Amino acid sequence: MITSIVLIKTDVDRIPEIAETIAALEGVSEVYSVTGAYDLIALVRVARHDDLAEVIPGRISKVPGVASTETHIAFRTYSQHDLEAAFAIGLEA
């Protein structure tokens, strides 16, 4: 699983609407509204690096109101929450 953190600048008047639209996109696991230089942070989780191109420039950047994005690809996971979730995939009956 490849995890990417996408920092997003948006039209400030439309943050809730844009966040909900992005959160509904396939490959996007979470979206947070934040303080600072960016308006939203999206966590993108995909199976292959090629899938990042489909999700980030292919979907997120095309959402009306998204002005720009900056993407960071995670190398390792140190969170127990993420590790437990990864091992739980496919174990549900």
VMD Tcl script that builds the backbone (N, CA, C; Angstrom):
set m [mol new atoms 279]
animate dup $m
set s [atomselect $m all]
$s set {name element resname resid chain x y z} {
  {N N MET 1 A 0.849 -1.170 0.000}
  {CA C MET 1 A 0.000 0.000 0.000}
  {C C MET 1 A 0.896 1.234 0.000}
  {N N ILE 2 A 0.630 2.155 -0.900}
  {CA C ILE 2 A 1.382 3.403 -0.998}
  {C C ILE 2 A 0.522 4.510 -0.412}
  {N N THR 3 A 1.104 5.249 0.508}
  {CA C THR 3 A 0.391 6.353 1.147}
  {C C THR 3 A 1.010 7.664 0.705}
  {N N SER 4 A 0.150 8.602 0.345}
  {CA C SER 4 A 0.586 9.915 -0.077}
  {C C SER 4 A -0.182 10.970 0.715}
  {N N ILE 5 A 0.518 12.006 1.133}
  {CA C ILE 5 A -0.101 13.127 1.838}
  {C C ILE 5 A -0.174 14.266 0.831}
  {N N VAL 6 A -1.390 14.748 0.576}
  {CA C VAL 6 A -1.584 15.784 -0.430}
  {C C VAL 6 A -2.042 17.061 0.266}
  {N N LEU 7 A -1.220 18.109 0.159}
  {CA C LEU 7 A -1.546 19.416 0.703}
  {C C LEU 7 A -2.284 20.188 -0.384}
  {N N ILE 8 A -3.435 20.762 -0.029}
  {CA C ILE 8 A -4.318 21.335 -1.042}
  {C C ILE 8 A -4.696 22.772 -0.701}
  {N N LYS 9 A -4.540 23.669 -1.680}
  {CA C LYS 9 A -5.028 25.046 -1.563}
  {C C LYS 9 A -6.334 25.126 -2.348}
  {N N THR 10 A -7.337 25.766 -1.744}
  {CA C THR 10 A -8.663 25.827 -2.357}
  {C C THR 10 A -9.230 27.235 -2.301}
  {N N ASP 11 A -10.396 27.401 -2.918}
  {CA C ASP 11 A -11.192 28.605 -2.713}
  {C C ASP 11 A -11.693 28.548 -1.279}
  {N N VAL 12 A -11.300 29.512 -0.456}
  {CA C VAL 12 A -11.599 29.468 0.978}
  {C C VAL 12 A -13.102 29.416 1.245}
  {N N ASP 13 A -13.891 30.068 0.442}
  {CA C ASP 13 A -15.344 30.089 0.650}
  {C C ASP 13 A -15.997 28.738 0.403}
  {N N ARG 14 A -15.272 27.809 -0.206}
  {CA C ARG 14 A -15.863 26.521 -0.591}
  {C C ARG 14 A -15.183 25.322 0.058}
  {N N ILE 15 A -14.425 25.540 1.123}
  {CA C ILE 15 A -13.652 24.456 1.740}
  {C C ILE 15 A -14.511 23.238 2.093}
  {N N PRO 16 A -15.651 23.391 2.798}
  {CA C PRO 16 A -16.427 22.192 3.146}
  {C C PRO 16 A -16.899 21.394 1.923}
  {N N GLU 17 A -17.386 22.084 0.925}
  {CA C GLU 17 A -17.882 21.431 -0.297}
  {C C GLU 17 A -16.743 20.712 -1.027}
  {N N ILE 18 A -15.601 21.376 -1.156}
  {CA C ILE 18 A -14.456 20.784 -1.836}
  {C C ILE 18 A -13.939 19.586 -1.053}
  {N N ALA 19 A -13.866 19.705 0.267}
  {CA C ALA 19 A -13.389 18.600 1.114}
  {C C ALA 19 A -14.283 17.374 0.966}
  {N N GLU 20 A -15.584 17.565 0.954}
  {CA C GLU 20 A -16.505 16.438 0.802}
  {C C GLU 20 A -16.361 15.784 -0.564}
  {N N THR 21 A -16.177 16.592 -1.594}
  {CA C THR 21 A -15.987 16.052 -2.947}
  {C C THR 21 A -14.713 15.220 -3.018}
  {N N ILE 22 A -13.625 15.734 -2.447}
  {CA C ILE 22 A -12.356 15.006 -2.467}
  {C C ILE 22 A -12.458 13.728 -1.638}
  {N N ALA 23 A -13.102 13.809 -0.478}
  {CA C ALA 23 A -13.232 12.640 0.400}
  {C C ALA 23 A -13.992 11.499 -0.278}
  {N N ALA 24 A -14.862 11.828 -1.211}
  {CA C ALA 24 A -15.652 10.808 -1.906}
  {C C ALA 24 A -14.905 10.156 -3.070}
  {N N LEU 25 A -13.727 10.660 -3.409}
  {CA C LEU 25 A -12.970 10.112 -4.537}
  {C C LEU 25 A -12.337 8.768 -4.172}
  {N N GLU 26 A -12.342 7.860 -5.128}
  {CA C GLU 26 A -11.686 6.565 -4.926}
  {C C GLU 26 A -10.195 6.781 -4.725}
  {N N GLY 27 A -9.640 6.140 -3.707}
  {CA C GLY 27 A -8.230 6.279 -3.390}
  {C C GLY 27 A -7.958 7.266 -2.271}
  {N N VAL 28 A -8.916 8.123 -1.965}
  {CA C VAL 28 A -8.760 9.087 -0.880}
  {C C VAL 28 A -9.351 8.476 0.380}
  {N N SER 29 A -8.516 8.319 1.423}
  {CA C SER 29 A -9.006 7.694 2.650}
  {C C SER 29 A -9.482 8.701 3.674}
  {N N GLU 30 A -8.883 9.889 3.702}
  {CA C GLU 30 A -9.255 10.903 4.685}
  {C C GLU 30 A -8.965 12.282 4.130}
  {N N VAL 31 A -9.742 13.271 4.582}
  {CA C VAL 31 A -9.496 14.671 4.244}
  {C C VAL 31 A -9.669 15.490 5.514}
  {N N TYR 32 A -8.709 16.376 5.776}
  {CA C TYR 32 A -8.747 17.227 6.960}
  {C C TYR 32 A -8.709 18.691 6.535}
  {N N SER 33 A -9.513 19.533 7.162}
  {CA C SER 33 A -9.334 20.975 7.010}
  {C C SER 33 A -8.310 21.378 8.064}
  {N N VAL 34 A -7.384 22.259 7.689}
  {CA C VAL 34 A -6.259 22.578 8.564}
  {C C VAL 34 A -5.971 24.078 8.561}
  {N N THR 35 A -5.164 24.501 9.534}
  {CA C THR 35 A -4.676 25.871 9.559}
  {C C THR 35 A -3.343 25.921 8.824}
  {N N GLY 36 A -2.911 27.109 8.513}
  {CA C GLY 36 A -1.607 27.263 7.873}
  {C C GLY 36 A -1.714 27.637 6.410}
  {N N ALA 37 A -0.667 27.355 5.683}
  {CA C ALA 37 A -0.570 27.761 4.277}
  {C C ALA 37 A -1.514 26.990 3.359}
  {N N TYR 38 A -1.966 25.815 3.797}
  {CA C TYR 38 A -2.868 24.995 2.991}
  {C C TYR 38 A -4.230 24.937 3.663}
  {N N ASP 39 A -5.245 24.627 2.881}
  {CA C ASP 39 A -6.613 24.584 3.396}
  {C C ASP 39 A -7.054 23.179 3.765}
  {N N LEU 40 A -6.574 22.192 3.006}
  {CA C LEU 40 A -6.954 20.794 3.223}
  {C C LEU 40 A -5.727 19.898 3.134}
  {N N ILE 41 A -5.792 18.778 3.831}
  {CA C ILE 41 A -4.809 17.711 3.672}
  {C C ILE 41 A -5.581 16.433 3.392}
  {N N ALA 42 A -5.220 15.761 2.309}
  {CA C ALA 42 A -5.865 14.496 1.944}
  {C C ALA 42 A -4.841 13.372 2.055}
  {N N LEU 43 A -5.279 12.239 2.601}
  {CA C LEU 43 A -4.456 11.043 2.613}
  {C C LEU 43 A -4.935 10.146 1.483}
  {N N VAL 44 A -4.022 9.810 0.611}
  {CA C VAL 44 A -4.329 8.966 -0.546}
  {C C VAL 44 A -3.616 7.643 -0.330}
  {N N ARG 45 A -4.364 6.554 -0.448}
  {CA C ARG 45 A -3.790 5.211 -0.284}
  {C C ARG 45 A -4.145 4.393 -1.526}
  {N N VAL 46 A -3.105 3.947 -2.221}
  {CA C VAL 46 A -3.294 3.188 -3.463}
  {C C VAL 46 A -2.364 1.985 -3.478}
  {N N ALA 47 A -2.620 1.070 -4.376}
  {CA C ALA 47 A -1.827 -0.152 -4.471}
  {C C ALA 47 A -0.521 0.052 -5.235}
  {N N ARG 48 A -0.539 0.918 -6.245}
  {CA C ARG 48 A 0.634 1.079 -7.109}
  {C C ARG 48 A 0.962 2.563 -7.291}
  {N N HIS 49 A 2.234 2.859 -7.566}
  {CA C HIS 49 A 2.631 4.242 -7.799}
  {C C HIS 49 A 1.861 4.858 -8.976}
  {N N ASP 50 A 1.627 4.065 -10.011}
  {CA C ASP 50 A 0.893 4.576 -11.171}
  {C C ASP 50 A -0.501 5.067 -10.781}
  {N N ASP 51 A -1.085 4.463 -9.746}
  {CA C ASP 51 A -2.414 4.871 -9.303}
  {C C ASP 51 A -2.419 6.286 -8.725}
  {N N LEU 52 A -1.266 6.741 -8.215}
  {CA C LEU 52 A -1.193 8.107 -7.691}
  {C C LEU 52 A -1.517 9.127 -8.771}
  {N N ALA 53 A -1.053 8.876 -9.987}
  {CA C ALA 53 A -1.314 9.795 -11.098}
  {C C ALA 53 A -2.805 9.875 -11.415}
  {N N GLU 54 A -3.483 8.762 -11.273}
  {CA C GLU 54 A -4.926 8.772 -11.516}
  {C C GLU 54 A -5.669 9.549 -10.449}
  {N N VAL 55 A -5.240 9.406 -9.202}
  {CA C VAL 55 A -5.967 10.029 -8.096}
  {C C VAL 55 A -5.619 11.504 -7.930}
  {N N ILE 56 A -4.331 11.842 -7.921}
  {CA C ILE 56 A -3.950 13.219 -7.560}
  {C C ILE 56 A -4.138 14.182 -8.738}
  {N N PRO 57 A -3.339 14.100 -9.795}
  {CA C PRO 57 A -3.622 15.032 -10.896}
  {C C PRO 57 A -4.876 14.659 -11.680}
  {N N GLY 58 A -5.215 13.378 -11.678}
  {CA C GLY 58 A -6.370 12.934 -12.461}
  {C C GLY 58 A -7.713 13.232 -11.841}
  {N N ARG 59 A -7.787 13.270 -10.508}
  {CA C ARG 59 A -9.071 13.506 -9.842}
  {C C ARG 59 A -9.036 14.710 -8.906}
  {N N ILE 60 A -8.124 14.689 -7.922}
  {CA C ILE 60 A -8.114 15.764 -6.916}
  {C C ILE 60 A -7.894 17.126 -7.563}
  {N N SER 61 A -6.893 17.242 -8.412}
  {CA C SER 61 A -6.575 18.533 -9.028}
  {C C SER 61 A -7.680 19.049 -9.939}
  {N N LYS 62 A -8.547 18.159 -10.384}
  {CA C LYS 62 A -9.639 18.559 -11.283}
  {C C LYS 62 A -10.921 18.931 -10.552}
  {N N VAL 63 A -10.942 18.809 -9.230}
  {CA C VAL 63 A -12.125 19.202 -8.464}
  {C C VAL 63 A -12.260 20.719 -8.556}
  {N N PRO 64 A -13.421 21.219 -8.965}
  {CA C PRO 64 A -13.613 22.672 -9.044}
  {C C PRO 64 A -13.335 23.328 -7.694}
  {N N GLY 65 A -12.502 24.358 -7.720}
  {CA C GLY 65 A -12.142 25.068 -6.498}
  {C C GLY 65 A -10.775 24.707 -5.958}
  {N N VAL 66 A -10.165 23.631 -6.468}
  {CA C VAL 66 A -8.806 23.276 -6.059}
  {C C VAL 66 A -7.843 24.156 -6.861}
  {N N ALA 67 A -7.068 24.975 -6.130}
  {CA C ALA 67 A -6.138 25.894 -6.790}
  {C C ALA 67 A -4.787 25.240 -7.045}
  {N N SER 68 A -4.297 24.445 -6.083}
  {CA C SER 68 A -3.003 23.779 -6.255}
  {C C SER 68 A -2.863 22.654 -5.242}
  {N N THR 69 A -1.921 21.754 -5.523}
  {CA C THR 69 A -1.628 20.653 -4.605}
  {C C THR 69 A -0.117 20.509 -4.466}
  {N N GLU 70 A 0.289 19.949 -3.345}
  {CA C GLU 70 A 1.684 19.568 -3.117}
  {C C GLU 70 A 1.641 18.170 -2.525}
  {N N THR 71 A 2.357 17.245 -3.125}
  {CA C THR 71 A 2.252 15.842 -2.743}
  {C C THR 71 A 3.528 15.345 -2.077}
  {N N HIS 72 A 3.343 14.594 -0.983}
  {CA C HIS 72 A 4.436 13.950 -0.271}
  {C C HIS 72 A 4.133 12.460 -0.208}
  {N N ILE 73 A 5.077 11.625 -0.635}
  {CA C ILE 73 A 4.883 10.182 -0.605}
  {C C ILE 73 A 5.569 9.633 0.639}
  {N N ALA 74 A 4.829 8.841 1.405}
  {CA C ALA 74 A 5.362 8.261 2.640}
  {C C ALA 74 A 6.282 7.086 2.319}
  {N N PHE 75 A 7.406 6.999 3.033}
  {CA C PHE 75 A 8.333 5.880 2.880}
  {C C PHE 75 A 7.983 4.729 3.809}
  {N N ARG 76 A 7.743 5.050 5.091}
  {CA C ARG 76 A 7.468 4.038 6.106}
  {C C ARG 76 A 6.324 4.484 6.985}
  {N N THR 77 A 5.673 3.506 7.604}
  {CA C THR 77 A 4.612 3.777 8.569}
  {C C THR 77 A 5.123 3.442 9.957}
  {N N TYR 78 A 4.940 4.372 10.885}
  {CA C TYR 78 A 5.357 4.155 12.262}
  {C C TYR 78 A 4.169 4.108 13.211}
  {N N SER 79 A 2.976 4.343 12.705}
  {CA C SER 79 A 1.771 4.356 13.519}
  {C C SER 79 A 1.238 2.945 13.709}
  {N N GLN 80 A 0.956 2.550 14.942}
  {CA C GLN 80 A 0.367 1.239 15.214}
  {C C GLN 80 A -1.003 1.116 14.562}
  {N N HIS 81 A -1.747 2.213 14.530}
  {CA C HIS 81 A -3.074 2.201 13.911}
  {C C HIS 81 A -2.979 1.763 12.449}
  {N N ASP 82 A -2.049 2.333 11.705}
  {CA C ASP 82 A -1.890 1.992 10.294}
  {C C ASP 82 A -1.393 0.561 10.121}
  {N N LEU 83 A -0.478 0.127 10.978}
  {CA C LEU 83 A 0.031 -1.239 10.878}
  {C C LEU 83 A -1.062 -2.258 11.148}
  {N N GLU 84 A -1.890 -2.024 12.173}
  {CA C GLU 84 A -2.977 -2.943 12.493}
  {C C GLU 84 A -3.993 -2.988 11.366}
  {N N ALA 85 A -4.298 -1.846 10.779}
  {CA C ALA 85 A -5.258 -1.803 9.678}
  {C C ALA 85 A -4.724 -2.557 8.464}
  {N N ALA 86 A -3.437 -2.444 8.186}
  {CA C ALA 86 A -2.854 -3.135 7.036}
  {C C ALA 86 A -2.922 -4.643 7.206}
  {N N PHE 87 A -2.670 -5.140 8.429}
  {CA C PHE 87 A -2.702 -6.575 8.660}
  {C C PHE 87 A -4.129 -7.113 8.723}
  {N N ALA 88 A -5.106 -6.251 8.969}
  {CA C ALA 88 A -6.496 -6.673 9.078}
  {C C ALA 88 A -7.186 -6.796 7.717}
  {N N ILE 89 A -6.564 -6.306 6.668}
  {CA C ILE 89 A -7.184 -6.337 5.342}
  {C C ILE 89 A -7.425 -7.780 4.938}
  {N N GLY 90 A -8.649 -8.057 4.556}
  {CA C GLY 90 A -9.009 -9.375 4.073}
  {C C GLY 90 A -9.339 -10.379 5.153}
  {N N LEU 91 A -9.278 -9.985 6.407}
  {CA C LEU 91 A -9.561 -10.929 7.480}
  {C C LEU 91 A -11.008 -10.890 7.944}
  {N N GLU 92 A -11.766 -9.950 7.428}
  {CA C GLU 92 A -13.176 -9.856 7.818}
  {C C GLU 92 A -13.974 -10.936 7.127}
  {N N ALA 93 A -14.946 -11.479 7.833}
  {CA C ALA 93 A -15.760 -12.552 7.266}
  {C C ALA 93 A -16.877 -12.007 6.412}
}
mol reanalyze $m
mol bondsrecalc $m
mol representation Tube
mol addrep $m
